[in-house]
Amino acid sequence: MRPLVLYADDEANNRIVFAQSFGNQFDVITVPDGAAALALLETREAAVLVTDMRMEGLSGEELLRIAKDRHPRTIRIVVTAYSDIDRILRALNEGLVARYIIKPWEHAEITQVLRWACEAWSLSTNAAALHNRLAETERLVASASSFVHDVKSPIMSLLANTDHLHELAGDVPALRAALAAVPLADEHRRALAFILDELLPISEEMQTSTRRIQELVETVAARPAPAPIIDPLQIVRHVMAVCQPLAAQLSASLDYEGPGALPRIRMSASELSEVLINLVANGAQAVGARGTTGHVSITAHLLDGMLELQVRDDGVGIPAAAMSRVGTPFYTTRIGGMGLGVAQCQRLVAIAGGRFSIDSQPGVGTIATISIPTAA
């Protein structure tokens, strides 16, 4: 099922044109006013809400404000005239809208915006599930590592004992000779002879089985296979789509500055995404903390066989006294932060054989730099 695009406009001609223009590419429903839009949102989840700013009854601004509160995952876009630009800027600053379109709109422009919004909604819809899967994976990896660590010692002890038992089984011929010279009841002689017959094959089987267990444990503990080779520009574009709604809510513009093609690198796509999303989100939050509009950019260039990606923001910056502790687990300067984001970025970049650094000036902004070797 295609994501739903809900268009609210009190002018019938505008609704007809919108439906005819975009109905073949998107699942479009048009409504004549804000009340009808809210009623529909109560029954169906919309990926995108597009509304005219000026409508009779419930205004576009009021609709956006209610939709933000009741349906925060829906990507909100407003269509307006130049005369309403002050209201649009206020809506952007308050996080009511992610994008705005000035009348008269162009078909190609709205098509591009709707595609972006549907993609961003789809990604954000799956974000919670993705986060849970990543957390579960991390938990399983940690459990496996703990298991391997704990089981190694008893396996080594078991292997030493089975080797020793096999050595003792080498004395079976001497034990048979001694048994023949000792007067015993027939049933006892038969029982001891059975034990001597079984000792060597049992010791060999235990030795083989223990070594097999050791091999399995070493397989679990082995270094993972090399990371896949990926196109980092695809990840950059994905990250920008994911972070655009957050940046808009925090009055931060977001863009990419760099070549139209980047060399491939060897790193998990999900791990590079996690690093960049963390850094872009930090940058947007730093802009939001400043209380005015700002800018976050991802830049890319090559340097000595390394792909250098930088996330720059002109937010509040990091106090000099805090810079030495940035990246320390559970240390954060942000209210509500966990203090794990930068530490995780450092870890993932290091696994990829790269370097990670942060430079910041209070009141000026922050530059986070990751350098990753290009794939051969």
N, C-alpha and C positions, 0 to 999 in steps of 0.2 A: 504494500500500500504506500502511495506517495505521501509525503508530508503535506499537511493541510496549510494553505495560505488563506487567511481570513482578511477580507478587504471591507472596510467600513467607510461609507461616503453617503451623504444625504442627497447627492445629485444622481438621478437615475442614469443619465447619459454616461457619467464617469464610471459607474458600476458596470454598465454594458461594455464599454470600451475595455475596461480592465479584464473582465471575464473573457472577452473574445481575444484579447491580445496574449493572455498568459494561460488560459484554460487548457491549451493543448500541451503545455510543458509542466504545469503544476496542478495540484488538486485545489482549485479555487472556489471559494464560497464568498459571495458578496452580501452585505447587509446594509440597510438604509440608515442606521443610527447606532450610537454607542450602546444603548440598552439591548438592542438585538445582538450586538457583538458579544456582550457579556453573557447573555442567555445562551448563545451557542457555545461559548467557552466552558460553560458549566456542563455541557453534554459531550463535547468533543475536545480533544487536546489539539491545539493549533501549533504548528511549528513557527509560523510567522503571523503577526498581526500588523497589517498596514492600514493606517487610518488617516483621513483628512484631518487637519488641525481644526478647521472651522466647520462645525456641524450644529444643527438645531438641537435643542434639548441638551443631552450630555455631550460636552465638547470633546474634541480629540484629546486634549490635555487631561481632562478628567478621566476619560476612558483609559488612557495610558497609565495614569496613576493607580487606578483600580486594578488593571490587568497586571501591573508590576507586583502588587500586593498579593493577588489571588492566584496568578499564573506566572510565577517568576521565570519559568523555563522558556516561555514563549518569547521569541525574538521580536522586539517591537520596533517598527519603522513608521515614520510619519511623512506624509506628503503635504507640502505647504507652499505658500507664496513668499516672495522676498519680504513682503511687509510683516511677516510673522517671524522673522529671523531671531529677534530678541527672545521670543517665547521658545523657539527651537533650542537656542543656546542654553536657556534655563532648563529645558527638558533634558538636554545632554548632561549638564552639570549635576542634575538630580538623578541621573541614571534611568530616566523614563524611556529613553530610546537608544538604540544601538546605531541607527543610521537615519538620515533624513534625505528627502528628495525634493528639489525645488521644482515647482510648476513653471512652464509646461514640461512634463517629464518625457524622456526619450525611451523608446522600447528597449534598446540595447542596455541602457543604464539600469533600468529596473530589472531586466532579466539577470544581469550580473549580480545585482544586489540580492535578488530572491534566491539565486543559486547559492551564494555565500551564506545567506541566513539559514536556508534549509540544511546545508552542510554543518554549520555551527550548531544548529539545534540537534541534529542527529548525533554529533559527537558529544554534546553535553548530555544528551539523553542516556548515552552509554557510559558516561564518565563514572557514575557511581558503581555500576557493575564492573567496569574495568578496574577501578580502584580496589574493589573487593577481591577481584581475581588476583591482582598484583599483590595485595596484602596476604592472601591465602598462599600464593606462590612463595612469597618471602618466608611465611611461617613454615611451609613444608621444607624449604631449603634449610632454614635454621634447624628444624627438627631432624632432618637427615644428617646435617653436620654434627649435631649433638649426638645422634645415635652412633655415627661412625666413630666419633671420639671415644664414646663410652664403651663400645664393643671391641675396640682394638686390643685392649689389655687382656680381657679374658680369652680372646682368640689366640693371642700369642702364648698365653699360659697353656691353653688346650693343645696347641700345636706342639709345644715343647714336651708335654706329657705323652702325646701320641707317638712322637719320635722316640721318647724314652721307652714306651711300651713295645715299640717295634724292635728296639735294641734288645730288650729282655726276651722277646720271642726268639731271638737268635740262639738262646741257650736251651731251646726245646730238646735237641738231640741229647744233650748232657743230662737233662732232667729225665728223659725216657730211660737212659741207661741206669740212672740212680733208682728210678722207680722199679725197674726189673730186679734190682738187688735187694729191695726192701720187702719183707714179708707183710702182705696186706690181705684183707678179705677181698673176695672177688668183686663184690659190688663197689668197694672203695677204689680198687684198681681200675675198674671200668670208668668210674666217675673222673678220676684224675687223668686217665688217658684221653677222655673226651675233652677235658679242659685244655690239655696240651695240643690236641688236634685243632681246636678252635682258636687258640691264642694267636697264631701267626696270621690267618686270614682276617680275623677281627681287627688286629692292629693295623694291617694294611688298609682295610676299608675305612677305619677311623682316620688314618693318616690322609687318605685321598679325600674324604669328605671335609676334613678340617681345612685342607689346602684350598678346596673349592670355595668354602665359606670365606676364607681370606681373600681369594680372588674377587669374589662378589663385593666384599666391603671395599677393596681397593678400587673397584670400578665405580662405586658410588662416590668415593673420595677423590676420584681422578679429576683433573682440570677439565672444565667444560670445553666443548668443541669450539673452534674459532667462531667469532661473531660473524654474521652475514655481512656482505658488502652492500651498502645502501647509497642511494642518492640523497645527500643531506638537504638539498633544496626542497624536495618533496616534504621532508619533515618540517622545515622552516615554514612552508606554506600551511601545513596542517596545524602547526602551533599557532600561527597567526589567526587562523579561523577559530580555533578553540578559545583563544584569549581575547578576541575582539569584543565580545559582550562585556567581559570584566573590565577591559580598558575603557570602553565607552562609559560604563557606570562610574568609573573613577576619573573621568574627564581627561583621559590620556589617549592621544592618537597613537597608532601603531603602524609601523611600516618596515619594509626590508630595503636595505641598501647594499647592493653587491651585484656580481655578475649574474647573467641569465642562466648560466650553467656552472655547476660546481663539481670538482673532482669527487669521486666516490670515496667513502671511508669505510673502515671495518668497525662497525658498532651496531648493537641492537637498535632497531628503529624505535622500539618502545622506550629504551633507556635514553636515547638522544631526545625523544619527545619529552620525557619526564624532566630532564635537565633544563631544556629550553622553556617549557611551560612554567617550571618553578622560577626561573630567572625573570621571565617576562611578567609573571604575576607579581613578583617582588617589585619590579620596576614600576608597574602600574599602581601598586599600593603606595609606593614612595611618592608618586605624583599625586595620588589622592590625598595623602597626608599633608601635602603642601597647601591644598585648598584652592588651587587655581588650575586652569588647563595646562597640560604638559605633553610630553612626547616620550615614547619608548620606541627604540629602533633595534632591529637585528641587522648587523653588518657582517660581511664575509669577505675574506681575501686570503690569498696564499702567502705563506712565509716559510721559506726553507723546508719545503716538502711537507708542511703542516697546513691544514685548513684551520684558519682562525675565525671563530664566530664570536662576536661581541654583542652583548645586550646592554644598550646604553639608555639611561633615563635622566631626565632633568628634575628629579624629585628632591626630597628633603636631604638626601645623602645620609651617610653613616657617621656618627660622632667619632672623632679621632680616638677617644678613649675606648671605644667599642671595637675598633678595627682589628686589634690583636686577638680578639675572641671570636670573630666571625668565622663560622665553620665548626666551632666547638659544639658537639651535640647538646641539645636542650638549652643552648644560649640563644636568646633572641632579643631584639630591640623593639619588636612589634607586639602591640597588645593583642592577645589571643593567639600569637604564634607558638609553634611547638619547638622551634629551634632545631629542626631536623633537616630542613630543605637544603641549605647550603652544604651541610655535611654529606647528604646523600648525593648531591651534585659532584662533590669532590671525589666520592667513592666511585661513582659510575664513570666519570671521565678517566680516573686512574686505571680502572679495569680495561678501558679501551686504549691504554698506553698514552694518554694525553696529559695535558697540564691545565690547571684551573687557577684563576687568580681574580681578585676583586680590588678595584681601586675606587675610592670614594672621597668626595669633598662635601662637607656639610653645607647645605644651601646651594650647591651647584649640581650635584647628581652623582650617579654611580655607573661604573663600567665593569661588567663581569665578562671575563674572557676565558674561552675554552679553546685549546689548541689540540687537534687530533691528527695523527699521521694519516696521510692519504693512502688509499689502497694501492698496492703494486699492480 
